[in-house]
């Protein structure tokens, strides 16, 4: 794991892209009303401490993008070099192998059901594909 191999500008772009895609995904005109109807518990989420909520959200995106950078580099090495396609393939495989099943179990045991899983896991899928494309293009 060589930190100098990470394109930190690409990681920062991934974080910005995830904030933009999340704001579109959970917009009141897209999936937020459906999501909130099931998971809502009164006030809107995170409203009591927005600084902490947004800080940890940005940090989480940063950690995901930095970790994915290593994986895109490693998978690119196995697939003939990092590219948009190898990056997106890596993002998809990470989502399919780790994010989707973990999120599914959490949603089922929380009693939220498949509709909420599709919304939340779908947002992660979009972000992982975008991260992979960005990181693969800039490796």
N, C-alpha and C positions, 0 to 999 in steps of 0.2 A: 504494500500500500504506500504509494509515493504521492504525498500531497502536492508535490510540484507538477504532477501530471494532470491535476484538476484545472480546468479552465474556469476560474472563479467568476469571470464576467458572465459566462454561459450559465453558471449556477445562479447568479443574481437575476439574470433574465428569466430563468425558470421560476424563481420565486415571484417575480412580478407577473408573469404569465399565469401562475396558479391563483394569484389574487384576482386577476381579471376574470379568468374562467370561473372561479368560484362565485364571484359577484354576479356573473351572468347565469350560472347554473341555479343558484339559490335566490334569484331575483323574484320579487312578488308576481311577475308575469310569466315565470317559468315553473320551477319545481318547489319553491318555498311554501306556497299554500298547502300543497299536498303533504309535504314533509312535516310542516308545523302542525297540521291537523292530527297527525299520529304522535309525534314526539313532544309537542308543546305542553308545557306545564304551567301556563299562566303568562307571565311577562315574556318578552322575546328573549331568545337565547343569548347568554353572555352579557346582558345589559347591566348587571350589577358591577362588573369589573371589566370594562371593555379594553382597558390597557393590557391587562393580563391575557385576556382572550386573544386579542390581535397579536400581541408579542409572541405567545406560544404558537399561534397559527403560522406566523412568519418563520419562527425558528423551526417548526416541524417541516415546513416546505423546504427550508434551507438544508436541513439534514437529509431529507429525501433526495433532493437534487444532487447534493454532494456524494451521497452513497451511490446513487444511480450513475454518476459520472465514472466511478470505479468499475461498475458493472458493464457500462457501455464500452469502456476501454477494453475490459477483459473479453467480453463477447465479441467485440469488433476484431480482436486479435485472433479469435477462433473462426471468424466468418469472413476473413479476407480484408479486414480493416473497418474502422468505425465509419458509419455513414448514417444518413437519415433513416434508412430502412433497418439497419442493424440496431440503431438506437431505439426505434419504435418497436422492433421485435423484442428487444431486451425489456423495454417498459411493459409490453404486453405480458411477457413471461413472469416478470416480477409481480405484476398485478394479479395474474391468474394463479400463481403459486403461493403468494403470501397475503396480499391485500384482500382479494375477493373472498377466499374461504374464511379468513379470520373475521372479516366484517360480517359475513353471513352468520357465523355462529353467534357473534355478539348480538346481532339484530334478532335472531330467532329466540335466544334466551331472554332478551329484553322484552319479548312479546310484540315487537314492531312489525314482523312479517316481511314478506318478500318485496312488497312495493317500496318500502323504505330502503331495503337493501339495494334494490335496483337503482334508486335515486343516489344513494350515498356511494355505492361501489362504482356507479357510472361516472360520477364526478372524479373519483380517483383514477378510473381508467383513462378518461380524457386527459387528466394531468400527467399521468405516467407516459402516455403516448406523446404528448407535447414535450415533456422533459426529454424523452428518448430522442425525438426528432431534433431538438435544439442541441443536446449534448453530442449526438452523433454527427451533426453537421459541423460542429465546432471542435471536434477532437483533433 
